[in-house]
């Protein structure tokens, strides 16, 4: 049975979708406990072959997550800063590498490490009142949970520099326009919309989804010609899976496929 190791992360499972709620009042900040908890929780979800999608959201109506608890850094302890940076990296890299599809349901402010968490997800659905920023520079810090690397990939270098170097905050409409969010919905509707999108994932072969996600993310780093070769090899590798046979057979028999994620 999958369990969260911390009360600051609530877990629900609906069909093939896991819903993780950041619950650390009042602003759903990240600390060492919750970051380690997210890392370990994603590992459990990865091991459960019945989980195809992961939705991350925040408790309440105002905050997805306001990022790191800055009280941790008030004493200027460099050793503690190193520990926290490592925890951010471990948590959000685990989330980015989740084998299924991850969706951030941004129900309010996503600031600093909160936005980095959302960017570690594959897709982002923002409520119309949401605000997003990487304001670390205003307190003499920088994004250490993948922000300087993921934001330029998602929105381009120009907007990444506006948000990180100029401290510019964007609203939900702007986020959708620049590609930081894939969808904007009314207040209170992000979770339901994320669940609906996750249900579409469950109609796909989870083995195919995992292979495709891996290839898409490799596109950030690989030479195009080599990536084409990997794409073709991954296509052939799917013929070793039960889902490939089931998918084709179900189509020919005009019925819904029953995936085994194997």
C-alpha positions in Angstrom: 0.0 0.0 0.0 1.3 3.4 -1.0 1.6 5.8 2.0 2.9 9.3 2.4 5.7 9.6 5.0 4.6 13.1 6.0 1.3 14.8 6.9 2.5 17.7 4.7 1.7 15.6 1.6 -1.8 14.0 1.4 -2.3 11.1 -1.0 -5.4 9.9 -2.7 -5.7 7.3 -5.5 -8.6 7.3 -7.9 -8.6 4.5 -10.5 -5.2 4.9 -12.2 -4.5 8.4 -10.9 -2.6 9.4 -7.8 -3.4 12.9 -6.4 -0.8 14.5 -4.1 -1.9 17.6 -2.2 0.7 19.9 -0.7 -0.7 20.6 2.8 1.6 22.8 4.9 -0.4 25.8 6.0 -0.6 28.6 5.6 1.3 28.9 2.3 2.1 25.2 1.5 5.8 25.9 1.8 8.5 23.2 1.1 10.8 22.1 3.9 13.3 19.3 4.3 10.5 16.9 5.5 8.1 17.5 2.7 10.8 17.4 0.0 12.1 14.1 1.2 8.5 12.9 1.5 7.8 13.9 -2.2 10.9 12.1 -3.4 9.9 8.9 -1.5 6.3 9.1 -2.5 7.1 9.4 -6.2 9.4 6.3 -5.9 6.4 4.3 -4.5 4.1 5.5 -7.3 6.7 4.6 -9.8 6.8 1.0 -8.4 3.0 0.6 -8.5 2.2 -0.5 -12.1 -1.4 0.4 -11.6 -0.6 4.1 -11.4 -0.6 5.8 -14.8 -0.9 9.5 -13.9 0.0 11.8 -11.0 -1.7 15.1 -10.1 -0.1 17.6 -7.8 -2.1 20.4 -6.2 -2.1 22.6 -3.1 -4.5 22.6 -0.1 -6.8 25.6 0.1 -7.9 28.3 -2.4 -4.9 30.7 -2.3 -1.7 28.8 -2.6 -0.4 26.0 -4.8 2.9 26.5 -3.0 4.8 29.6 -1.9 8.1 27.8 -2.3 10.8 27.3 0.4 10.3 28.2 4.0 12.8 31.2 4.2 13.1 30.8 7.9 15.4 27.9 7.2 17.9 30.2 5.6 17.7 33.1 8.1 20.9 32.1 10.0 23.0 32.0 6.8 24.1 28.4 7.5 25.8 27.2 4.3 25.8 23.6 5.3 22.0 23.7 5.8 21.6 25.5 2.5 23.5 22.7 0.7 21.2 20.1 2.3 18.1 22.0 1.3 19.4 22.5 -2.3 20.0 18.7 -2.5 16.5 18.0 -1.2 14.9 20.3 -3.8 16.9 18.6 -6.5 16.1 15.1 -5.4 12.4 15.8 -5.0 11.8 17.6 -8.2 14.1 15.4 -10.3 12.1 12.4 -9.0 8.9 14.2 -10.0 10.2 15.0 -13.5 11.3 11.4 -14.0 8.0 9.9 -12.9 7.3 7.2 -15.6 3.7 8.3 -16.1 2.2 11.7 -16.9 2.3 14.3 -14.1 0.0 17.3 -14.0 0.2 20.3 -11.8 -3.2 21.7 -10.8 -2.2 25.2 -9.9 -4.9 26.5 -7.6 -3.3 29.8 -6.5 0.2 31.3 -6.0 3.0 29.2 -7.3 6.1 31.0 -6.2 9.8 30.0 -6.2 10.0 26.3 -5.3 6.2 26.1 -5.8 6.6 27.0 -9.5 9.7 24.7 -9.7 7.5 21.9 -8.5 4.9 22.7 -11.2 7.5 22.9 -13.9 8.8 19.5 -12.9 5.4 18.2 -13.9 4.7 17.4 -17.6 1.6 19.6 -17.8 0.2 22.6 -15.9 -3.4 23.7 -15.5 -3.8 27.1 -13.8 -6.8 28.6 -12.2 -7.7 32.1 -13.4 -6.5 33.8 -10.2 -3.1 32.0 -10.1 0.1 34.0 -10.0 3.6 32.5 -10.8 7.1 33.8 -10.2 10.7 32.8 -9.4 11.5 35.7 -7.0 14.6 34.3 -5.3 16.7 37.1 -6.5 14.8 39.6 -4.4 16.1 37.8 -1.3 19.6 37.2 -2.5 19.1 33.6 -3.6 18.4 31.8 -6.9 16.1 28.9 -7.9 17.8 25.7 -7.0 15.1 23.2 -7.8 15.6 23.2 -11.6 14.1 26.7 -12.2 17.0 28.2 -14.1 17.0 25.1 -16.4 13.4 24.2 -16.8 11.9 27.7 -17.3 14.0 28.6 -20.4 13.0 25.2 -21.9 9.3 25.8 -21.3 8.9 29.5 -22.1 12.1 30.5 -24.0 15.2 32.4 -22.8 13.6 35.8 -23.0 10.7 35.2 -20.7 12.9 33.1 -18.4 15.2 36.1 -18.0 12.3 38.5 -17.4 11.0 36.2 -14.7 14.3 35.3 -13.0 16.5 38.3 -13.7 13.8 41.0 -13.4 11.6 39.3 -10.9 8.6 39.5 -13.1 5.4 37.8 -11.9 3.0 36.4 -14.4 -0.8 35.8 -14.1 -2.6 32.8 -15.4 -3.5 34.3 -18.8 0.1 35.4 -19.4 1.3 31.9 -18.3 -0.9 30.3 -20.9 0.2 32.7 -23.6 3.9 32.1 -23.0 3.5 28.3 -22.6 4.0 28.1 -18.9 0.5 26.7 -18.5 -1.3 24.5 -21.0 -4.8 25.5 -19.8 -6.5 28.2 -17.7 -9.7 27.3 -15.9 -12.1 29.0 -13.5 -11.4 29.3 -9.8 -11.7 25.9 -8.1 -11.7 23.9 -11.3 -8.0 23.0 -11.7 -8.1 19.7 -9.8 -11.2 18.4 -11.7 -9.6 19.5 -15.0 -6.4 17.7 -14.1 -8.3 14.5 -13.2 -10.1 14.7 -16.6 -6.8 15.0 -18.4 -5.4 12.1 -16.3 -8.3 10.0 -17.3 -7.3 10.5 -21.0 -3.9 9.2 -20.1 -5.4 6.0 -18.8 -6.8 5.2 -22.2 -3.3 5.1 -23.6 -0.9 2.2 -23.2 1.1 3.1 -20.1 4.1 1.4 -21.6 3.8 3.5 -24.7 3.3 6.7 -22.6 6.4 6.0 -20.6 8.5 5.4 -23.7 7.2 8.5 -25.4 7.7 10.7 -22.4 11.3 9.5 -22.1 11.9 10.3 -25.8 10.3 13.8 -25.5 12.5 14.7 -22.5 15.6 13.4 -24.3 14.9 16.0 -27.0 16.3 18.6 -24.6 19.7 17.2 -24.7 20.3 15.0 -27.7 21.4 15.6 -31.3 18.4 15.2 -33.5 19.8 12.4 -35.7 20.7 10.3 -32.7 17.2 10.9 -31.2 15.6 9.7 -34.4 17.5 6.4 -34.0 16.4 6.1 -30.4 12.8 6.7 -31.4 12.8 3.9 -33.9 14.5 1.5 -31.4 11.9 2.4 -28.7 9.1 1.6 -31.2 10.5 -1.9 -31.8 11.1 -2.5 -28.1 7.4 -2.0 -27.5 6.9 -5.3 -29.3 8.3 -7.0 -26.2 5.4 -5.8 -24.2 2.0 -7.3 -23.5 0.4 -3.9 -24.0 1.5 -3.7 -27.6 -0.2 -7.0 -28.5 -3.3 -6.0 -26.4 -3.6 -2.6 -28.0 -3.5 -3.8 -31.6 -5.8 -6.8 -30.9 -8.3 -4.6 -29.1 -8.4 -2.2 -32.0 -8.9 -5.0 -34.5 -11.6 -6.5 -32.3 -13.3 -3.1 -31.9 -13.2 -3.1 -28.1 -11.5 -1.1 -25.3 -8.0 -2.2 -24.5 -7.3 -3.6 -21.1 -3.8 -2.4 -20.2 -1.4 -4.4 -18.0 1.4 -1.9 -17.9 3.7 -4.8 -18.8 
